[in-house]
Amino acid sequence: MPQKNNLDKVTGALPDVWWSMQRKSSISSFLVSILTVFVTVFCTQSAVSATPDPTEQLRPFLKKVTETLADPGLKAIPKQEKSRRVIGVVRERFDFREMSKRVIGQQWRNLSEKEQGEFEALFTQLLQYAYVGKIDDYSGQQVQFTQQRVKGERAEVQTLLVDKDKSIPVSYIMLLRGDQWMAYDVVVEGVSLIRNYMEQFSEILRKDGYPGLVKQLEEKIAELEKDIKKT
Amino acid sequence: MRQKSYCLRPAGLIIGVAVTVFWWISLAQAVDFLSDESYEKPVADIAVADPIEPFNRAVFTVNDKFYLWVLEPVATGYSKVLPADIRDCIGNFFYNLGEPVRSVNCLLQGRFRDAGLTLGRFAINSICGVFGLADAAGHEFHLAPVYASFGETLSVWGVGDGFYLVVPLLGSSTLRDFSGTVVDGVAMATYSPWNDDALTTATAQGARTVNRTSLHLGEYVEIKSMSFDSYVAFRNGYYQMRSKQFDHSDAAKK
């Protein structure tokens, strides 16, 4: 039987192979260590490239937001409290620090730590009040995910806000922080919220500097707050 | 030999200029939200010069008052008379009338697929959609509407924006895009059902505007209340919206 012969040959040859391996042990251990390094690097790299899916992270978040908005209990409470509750949910996946940084642009670096914190708080409050009207507008519109684009640590998740007879394209621009995708811009029908405010702020910054911007933000917030309390 | 090199020089120059222009056009049209540069220099890449800002601001104020005092009250009353789905149908009807012009613009831009699609939409909606009252092409045939205008055609041909222009009653535009709007309007007037006299055309346009406004009530005031300088906010919004309309890449499609 040729098979058995072959087997004999292999078993007979084993000691030889064994010895030759022993002789080359220094080389083989070197090769093994290289292999180990290679495998380790490869594994960590594939772990990095296997980044979490932005759509899969955004989906439960938007579900939570729409559920919060659809909550019948929300209708009864005052507007200001309502907006506070919604922004609390929104904070989970929106990075207001990153938004503030981008909306200020290159001048962000010139601001002191205290000023940066102050601006972040004001800008967050502005968005909270500016979108409070939208809370009451919500009447069961559904979110459809159309496509996503990932480029390194940035991602754009495109969605459609489907209403009765029209659908509005809304994109979320996100940044990877650790293993979490955090949104820093919303693009509605091609208009980016951050870039729109950025152009307005840059004119204010050019004319009146940072103190002028803070003053205008405070005035705007007070104005919106008055409207909220009135209704 | 010497003469030849002289001949070549302008050709090289033209090619160089053309390449630069195309590079600029591609730069101006592709706004990549995923690149940091689009945030660091937000104004330069999509904005157009606004040398007649004082004039534009004056027209903006007049338009603002016209909207708040005339258009919105009329549209609000109109919206109470007609239910939203009928107003949608009227909007569809006007949009459908523009499809042939859109199709020709697609052809002029070399977008042959879109030209066919737009013409197909026009045929389907005019027949199955009862004179375009329903968007059967969009809903049943999944042929989504595509954007095309003569302003865009001019941009594809390399014509620059000129400058930002706020047109009375019409709002944000640029010199080039407003010229395009006029050309599109004249082209549409050749076959629209109300080309008999100026009064009928004006009435039709007015009806269209009131109908459109009635479907977007409250949006203008809301954007205004959110903004610090509403003139700048609307100018920026116009640029951003337009760069999306002019972008027909796969990434931009929904």
HADDOCK unambig.tbl for C-alpha pairs under 7 A between the chains (distance, minus, plus):
assign (segid A and resid 102 and name CA) (segid B and resid 39 and name CA) 6.43 0.50 0.50
assign (segid A and resid 105 and name CA) (segid B and resid 39 and name CA) 7.00 0.50 0.50
assign (segid A and resid 105 and name CA) (segid B and resid 40 and name CA) 5.57 0.50 0.50
assign (segid A and resid 106 and name CA) (segid B and resid 40 and name CA) 6.41 0.50 0.50
assign (segid A and resid 130 and name CA) (segid B and resid 226 and name CA) 5.58 0.50 0.50
assign (segid A and resid 146 and name CA) (segid B and resid 254 and name CA) 6.30 0.50 0.50
assign (segid A and resid 151 and name CA) (segid B and resid 34 and name CA) 6.93 0.50 0.50
assign (segid A and resid 154 and name CA) (segid B and resid 34 and name CA) 5.74 0.50 0.50
assign (segid A and resid 155 and name CA) (segid B and resid 34 and name CA) 6.57 0.50 0.50
assign (segid A and resid 189 and name CA) (segid B and resid 241 and name CA) 6.66 0.50 0.50
assign (segid A and resid 190 and name CA) (segid B and resid 240 and name CA) 6.01 0.50 0.50
assign (segid A and resid 190 and name CA) (segid B and resid 241 and name CA) 5.02 0.50 0.50
assign (segid A and resid 190 and name CA) (segid B and resid 244 and name CA) 5.44 0.50 0.50
assign (segid A and resid 191 and name CA) (segid B and resid 237 and name CA) 5.81 0.50 0.50
assign (segid A and resid 191 and name CA) (segid B and resid 240 and name CA) 5.24 0.50 0.50
assign (segid A and resid 191 and name CA) (segid B and resid 241 and name CA) 5.62 0.50 0.50
assign (segid A and resid 195 and name CA) (segid B and resid 39 and name CA) 6.74 0.50 0.50
assign (segid A and resid 195 and name CA) (segid B and resid 42 and name CA) 6.34 0.50 0.50
assign (segid A and resid 196 and name CA) (segid B and resid 233 and name CA) 6.10 0.50 0.50
assign (segid A and resid 196 and name CA) (segid B and resid 236 and name CA) 5.93 0.50 0.50
assign (segid A and resid 196 and name CA) (segid B and resid 237 and name CA) 6.56 0.50 0.50
assign (segid A and resid 199 and name CA) (segid B and resid 43 and name CA) 6.71 0.50 0.50
assign (segid A and resid 200 and name CA) (segid B and resid 228 and name CA) 6.71 0.50 0.50
assign (segid A and resid 200 and name CA) (segid B and resid 229 and name CA) 6.41 0.50 0.50
assign (segid A and resid 200 and name CA) (segid B and resid 232 and name CA) 6.13 0.50 0.50
assign (segid A and resid 200 and name CA) (segid B and resid 233 and name CA) 6.57 0.50 0.50
